[in-house]
Amino acid sequence: MLKKAALVFFTCVVAACNSNGPTKEEANAGKEDINKVFADYWEERMQLFPLEATANGDNRYNDKLTITISNSFRDSLKHFYEKYLMRLQQADSSKLTADEQVSYSLFRYEMNMG
C-alpha cells in the first residue's frame, strides 16, 4: 500500500511539474482544482497513516499510532476514500494536460479500490 501511495504521489508531483498541451490559462482552470485535491489528499492521508508519514520524512505524526483493524478506523478510511472520489468527480478533467490526466486516472483508480 505504501508503494501505491508513493506512486500516486510521485505521479501527481511529476504531472504538476510537466505541463504539456493546453495554454497556461486553459490548464490552470482544471489544474488548480485537481492539484488542490491531490495536496489535500496527501495531507489527510499522512494523518490517517502516521507510520507512512514518518517513512516519507514527515515527523509531525510521530506521536500517533493508528489501530488499522478497529471499526472506527475502517469507517474513517471508507469516508476518506469516498470524500476524495467525490471531490475528484467534481474536478474538471477536460482541461488537464496529458500528464495530469494520467495522475487523475491513477488517483481515481486508487480511490475506487479504497
C-alpha positions in Angstrom: 0.0 0.0 0.0 2.9 2.3 0.8 4.3 1.7 -2.7 0.9 2.5 -4.3 0.6 5.7 -2.3 4.2 6.8 -3.2 3.5 6.1 -6.8 0.3 8.1 -6.8 2.1 11.0 -5.0 5.1 10.9 -7.3 2.9 10.8 -10.4 1.0 13.8 -9.1 4.2 15.7 -8.5 5.5 14.9 -12.0 2.3 15.9 -13.6 2.3 19.2 -11.7 5.8 19.9 -12.9 5.4 18.8 -16.6 2.7 20.8 -18.3 2.5 20.0 -22.0 -0.6 20.7 -24.1 -3.1 23.4 -23.4 -2.2 27.0 -22.7 -1.4 28.0 -19.2 -4.8 29.7 -18.7 -6.7 26.7 -20.1 -4.7 24.3 -18.0 -5.0 26.3 -14.8 -8.8 26.2 -14.8 -8.8 22.5 -14.1 -5.3 22.2 -12.8 -5.9 24.2 -9.7 -8.8 22.1 -8.6 -7.1 18.8 -9.2 -3.8 19.8 -7.6 -5.7 21.1 -4.6 -7.5 17.7 -4.4 -4.1 15.9 -4.6 -2.5 18.1 -1.9 -5.4 17.8 0.5 -5.5 14.0 -0.1 -1.8 13.7 0.8 -2.1 15.8 3.9 -5.1 13.9 5.2 -3.5 10.5 4.3 -0.4 11.3 6.4 -2.7 12.0 9.4 -4.5 8.7 8.8 -1.3 6.7 8.4 1.3 8.2 10.7 3.9 5.5 10.1 3.7 6.2 6.4 4.2 9.8 7.1 7.3 9.1 9.1 8.6 6.8 6.4 8.2 9.7 3.9 10.1 12.1 6.2 7.1 13.8 7.8 7.7 13.7 11.5 4.6 15.7 12.6 2.7 12.5 13.5 5.4 10.5 15.2 3.4 10.6 18.5 0.4 8.8 16.8 -0.2 5.2 16.1 -3.3 4.1 14.2 -5.2 0.9 15.1 -6.0 -0.1 11.5 -8.1 -3.1 12.5 -10.6 -1.1 14.5 -14.1 -0.5 13.1 -13.8 3.2 13.7 -10.6 3.5 11.6 -12.2 1.4 8.8 -15.2 3.7 8.9 -12.9 6.8 8.8 -11.0 5.2 5.9 -14.1 4.5 3.9 -15.3 8.1 4.4 -11.8 9.3 3.4 -11.8 7.4 0.1 -15.5 8.4 -0.7 -14.7 12.0 0.1 -11.8 12.2 -2.3 -13.6 10.2 -5.0 -16.4 12.8 -4.8 -14.0 15.7 -5.0 -12.2 14.1 -7.9 -15.5 13.7 -9.8 -16.2 17.4 -9.3 -12.9 18.5 -10.8 -12.9 19.5 -14.5 -10.8 16.8 -16.1 -11.4 18.0 -19.6 -8.8 20.8 -19.2 -6.0 18.6 -17.8 -2.7 18.1 -19.6 -1.8 14.5 -20.7 0.4 14.0 -17.7 -2.3 15.3 -15.3 -4.8 13.0 -17.0 -2.6 10.1 -16.1 -2.5 11.3 -12.5 -6.2 11.8 -12.5 -6.8 8.3 -13.7 -4.5 6.7 -11.2 -5.9 8.6 -8.4 -9.5 7.7 -9.4 -8.5 4.0 -9.6 -6.9 4.2 -6.1 -10.0 5.9 -4.6 -12.3 3.3 -6.2 -10.1 0.5 -4.8 -10.1 2.0 -1.4 
